Amino acid sequence: MATDARIEVNPNVMLGKPVVRGTRITVELILRKIAEGADEAALLAMYPHLTRADIQAAVTFAADALAHEETLE
């Protein structure tokens, strides 16, 4: 999935944190809610502007960011 169509990083929106395009819903918020036990249906109910594709893009964006992270020893 191409996350660049759904996730944007703009220094003028939420201090440059990655957000779902056209919203102020951060990737971080979506991941935190999932970590707290929210499922897709709960996220869609809490944030009606989100779509299933937005949630998937947020998870993919985070996974891609971690995959490119360097580990120092």
C-alpha positions in Angstrom: 0.0 0.0 0.0 1.3 3.4 -0.9 1.0 5.3 2.3 2.0 8.7 0.8 -1.6 9.0 -0.6 -3.1 8.7 2.9 -0.3 9.8 5.4 1.3 13.2 5.3 4.0 15.0 7.2 3.5 18.7 7.2 5.4 21.0 9.7 2.2 23.2 9.9 0.0 20.3 11.0 0.4 18.7 14.4 4.0 19.9 14.6 5.0 17.8 11.7 3.9 14.5 13.1 2.6 12.0 10.5 -1.2 12.4 10.2 -3.9 10.9 8.1 -4.1 13.3 5.2 -6.8 16.0 5.6 -7.2 15.3 9.3 -5.3 16.0 12.5 -5.4 12.3 13.5 -1.8 11.2 14.0 -0.3 7.9 13.2 0.8 7.8 16.8 -2.8 8.2 18.1 -4.0 5.3 15.9 -1.2 3.0 17.1 -1.7 3.9 20.7 -5.5 3.2 20.5 -4.6 -0.2 18.9 -2.1 -0.9 21.6 -4.8 -0.1 24.2 -7.1 -2.7 22.6 -9.1 -0.8 20.1 -10.1 -2.7 17.1 -10.8 -1.4 13.6 -14.6 -1.0 14.4 -13.8 1.0 17.5 -11.4 3.3 15.7 -14.0 3.9 13.0 -16.6 4.7 15.6 -14.3 7.0 17.6 -13.0 8.8 14.5 -15.7 8.9 11.8 -13.4 10.7 9.4 -11.1 7.6 9.3 -11.5 4.8 6.8 -10.2 1.2 7.0 -7.6 2.2 4.4 -6.4 5.1 6.6 -5.9 2.7 9.5 -4.0 0.3 7.4 -1.9 3.1 5.9 -1.0 4.3 9.4 0.1 0.8 10.5 2.1 0.3 7.3 3.7 3.8 7.7 4.8 2.9 11.2 6.2 -0.5 10.2 8.1 1.1 7.3 9.5 3.7 9.6 10.8 1.0 12.0 12.1 -1.1 9.2 14.4 1.8 8.1 15.5 2.7 11.7 19.2 2.1 12.4 20.2 0.3 15.6 23.3 1.5 17.4 25.3 -0.8 19.7 
